[in-house]
Amino acid sequence: MKGFIFAAGFGVRLRPITENIPKPLIPVLNLPSICYSVFLLKEAGIREIICNLHYKSEGIIHFFEENEFFGMDISFSIEENILGTGGGLKRCEDRIGDSEFIIINSDVITDIDIKSLIQFHTGHLSPATIMLHRNERAGDIGVIGVSGNHVVDFKDYLRTGITSDLVYTGVAVLSPVILKYLRNDFSSIVYTGYIDLIRNHSICYFEHKGIWKDIGGMNSYWESNICLMNDILALGKRMSGVLSPVPEIISPSSRTSDTAVVRDSVIGMNSVIGEGSLIERSVILPNTVVSAHAVISNSIVIDDRIIAQ
């Protein structure tokens, strides 16, 4: 079984971080977000991955080259014009082949056991099993309509009126049958592939009850680093022996003054924390210099400026 990682997006809601760093390389506990997806696939025994790229693709490719592709067969589909999740997948139809495959986003932090997802999918006669997660903000993220073990609507697109407190996580096991419903132009896999599968076949769902966070926005990025810190460190223990490097709170390449106080914060690579400064529940991104006696709380900091609080 092959894996497909979506990694072509611009990361608009994470600007100005993404002005210099492509979203798949934005660190969560000092580990690029795409590594969490690569780990889950490798842990499940998947060795062949296709990754679609567009924005700052050279940097992402260079990262994988530096890490020797993590011992996996990783190839890239570089989109001259961004194609979205639907068009990006359709472009790789020939490379995907005629077997079932896994899709996952590069900006998702989750501890799902993909082997369990595959086993669940195998036990149900459906061309798709998508992973859902219960979320109190489902109304804002996008309500999924479910009935029994099946997904019957997305954001009431089919006017079923059926709702739930479940959200789509960007992770799924799919049959190649979905590819015939996708378009070659910019499109969403949800409103082309999934909707047509509902109309003509069926979609099952697998509810993941562990951690899941989409880091697409500033608030969710901060929450992933700070609120999920202990959960991600525990996930890092699972990573050990499967993928290297692993998550860490304070990068060994950073320098913190002996008189500085750092509490419940993530300190990025090559960062400098000045004397007498206080850092609380904050994310200090790579190559950031925090001036002496600065007080930073509940914030995201890049270069020498607070970009989110």
N, C-alpha and C positions, 0 to 999 in steps of 0.2 A: 504494500500500500504506500502511495506517495503522499507527501504533505505539500500544501500550498499556503504560503504566508503572504498576506496583503501588506505591502510596505511602500506604496507609491504616493501616499498622501502628502499634502503640503504642511499639515499641522498648523493651520491658520489660527486656531484658538490658543496655541501655545507660543505665539509670537510675543516678545522678541527672541525667545530661546531658539526657535526654529529658523531664525534668520541665519544662524551659523551652524546649527546642528540639525540634521534631518531627524524627524520624529522617531524613527526606529532606533536611533542611537542616543536618544535622550536618556540619561541614567536614572534608574530607580534603585536606590541604595547602591549607587556607584556601579551598576551593571546596566548596559544598554537594554532598553525595553525589549528589543527583538530577541535577546538571548533567552528570555523567559519562554517565548514560544518555541524557539529552537530546542531548548531543554525538554519541554513536554513531549515534543515529537520524538526526539532521540531516546528519551526514557521509555517510550512506547514501542521502541524497536524500529521506528521509521528512519531510514537512512537516506532516502532520496527526497529532496525538497526543491520546489520551484518557488521563486520569490519574485513578485513583480515590483518594478522600481520606476520612478520618474524623477521626483524632486531630489536633488543632490545625490543622485545614484552613485557617482564616483566614490564618494566618501563611504557609502555603505559597502560597496564592493571591496574597497581597500580594507575596511575593518575585517571582513571575512577572510581576505587573503592573509592579513596579519595573524589571524587566529587559525590558519590552515583549515578553514571551513569546518572547524570543530570535528574533524574526522568524518565528515559526512559528504555526500554527493549533493552539493548545493549549486543550482544553476539560476540564472536571472533572466527575466523577461523585461527588457528596458522599453518603456513606452515613450515614444516621441511626443505623443499627446496623451495626457492622462485619461484613463478609460474607466475608472471607477471599479467597484468590486465585480460588477457583471461583465463589462467589456474586458477587464483585465483577465478574468478567468477564461472567457471565451477565446481570447487571443492565444491561450495555451492549450487549446483543445487537443491538438495533435500530440503535444508533449504529455498530457495527462493520460491519454490512452483509454482503454476500455475497462479499467478496473475501478473500484471504489477508491475514494481518496478523502483526505482530511483537509479542511480549511481552518485557518486561524489568523487573527489579526496580529500585527506586530506591536500594537500599543495596548495589549491586554495583559494584566497581571492576574494570574489565577493559579490555583493549585490542583486543578482537575487531574484525575488519572485518566489519560486518554485511552488506555487499555480497557477500562470499564466502559467508556463511551462506545468503543468499537464493539465490545461484547453485547452491550444493550442493543446497538444497531443491528447486529447479526441476528438477534432473537426476535426482531420485528420485521414484518414484510412491508417495508417502505423504502422508496428511493432516497430518502433523506432523514437523518436524525439530527436535530439542531440542539445545541446546549442552551438551556434557559437558566436564569438565576432570579430568585425572589428579591425584589428591591422595592423599598418604600417610596422611591421616587419614580416608579414605573410610568406614572402619568406624564412626567417630564421627559423621560428617556425614550419611551415608545412602548405602548401597551401591546402585548401579544394576546390574541384570542385563542384559548385552548378549550378543547372538549374531549374528555377522557384522556387518552394518551396522545392525542393529535393536536397539531397547530392548525387552526382554521382561519386565522386572520392576523394581519399586521396593521396596527394603528387604525383599525376599522376600515381598511382599504376596500374590502369586499362588502362593506355595509352589513356585517352580521350583527353588530351591536354587542358582540361578545368581548369581554375584557378579562383581565387578570392582573395580579401584581408581579407577573414574570416579565423579564426583559431578555432580548436576544443578546448573546454574549460574543458573537462573531466566530464561534467555534461550531463545526458541524462535520458529520460524516456524510458524504454525498455519492450517489451513483452517477455515472457519466450521462444518464438520461437527462439530467438537468441542463447539460450543455446545449441541447437542441432548442431550449427555450431562451437562451441568452442572446444578446445582440453584440455586434462587433463595435458599436460606438459607445460613448460614455453612458453608463447605465449602472443601476444598483442590482445586485443579486437578489435582493428582497423583492423588488417590484417587477422583476422579469422572471427569474428562475423560481423563487419560492412561491410566488402567487400562482404561477402556471402549474407548479407541482400540486398545489392545493386544489386547483380547478380540475386537473386531469389525473392525479394520482393521490398521494397523501404525504404528509410530513409528520413524523413522530418527534417527540421531544424528550430530552434527558435533563432532569433538573439537578443542577450542581449546587450543593449546599455548603461548599467551602468558601474560600475567598475568591472574589472576582472584582476587578476594578479596571475600567477603561480610563487611560491617562490622557484622553483627548483634550481636556480643558485644565486650566490652572488649578481650580479647586480640587478636581479629582487627582491631579498630579501631586499636589501637596498631601492629600489624604493618603495616597499610595505610599509615599515616603515616610510620613509621620504616624498616621493612624494605623497603618498596616505593618509598621516596622517589625514587630515581633513575629508576625505571621510570615513575613517575607524572609526573615532570618531563619525561621524553621524550615521554610521551603529551600533555603540555601543548603541546609543539611542534606536534603534529598538530592540536591544538585551535585554534591560532592561525589566525585568518582564518575559522574556522567558528563559534566560540563565544567570547564574552567575558563575564566574566573567565576567566582560566586559573589552574591551580594555582601556588602560590608558597609557599616555605618560611617566610618571615617577612613578615607583613602590613605594608604601608607605614604603616598607622595605629597600629602598636604602637610602644612606646618602650622602648628598652633602654639601661640605664646604660653609660657608657663603661668602667666598671670591672667590668662583668658579663662572664661567659664563657658563650657558647652554642655547644654542639657537637651536630651531627646532630639537631637538634630543630626542631619546628614551633611558631612563635609566632603566636598568633591575633590577630584584629582587636582594636584598642583595649586590648591587654594592656600591662602595665607590668612590666618586669624590673628589680628593685631593684639598687642598687650592691653590688658585691662578690659577687653571687650566681653560682652555677654551675648551668647547665642542661645535662644530657647525655641524649641519646636519649629525649627526652620530648615530649609533646604539651601545649602550653599553650593552652587553649581561649579563645575570645574573652572580653574584658572581665575577664580574670584579673589580679590584682595579686600578683606574687611579691615577698615581702619582702626587704629587704637581707640579704645574706650567707646566703641560703637555699641549700641544696644539694639538687638534685632530679635523680634519675637513673632512667631506665627507667620513667617514670611518665606518668600522665594527670592533669592539674591543671585544676580549674575553680574559679572564684571565688578563694578563698585556701586551698583544701584539695586534697590528693592523694586522688583517688577510685579510682585503680587503680595498682598497682605491679607 
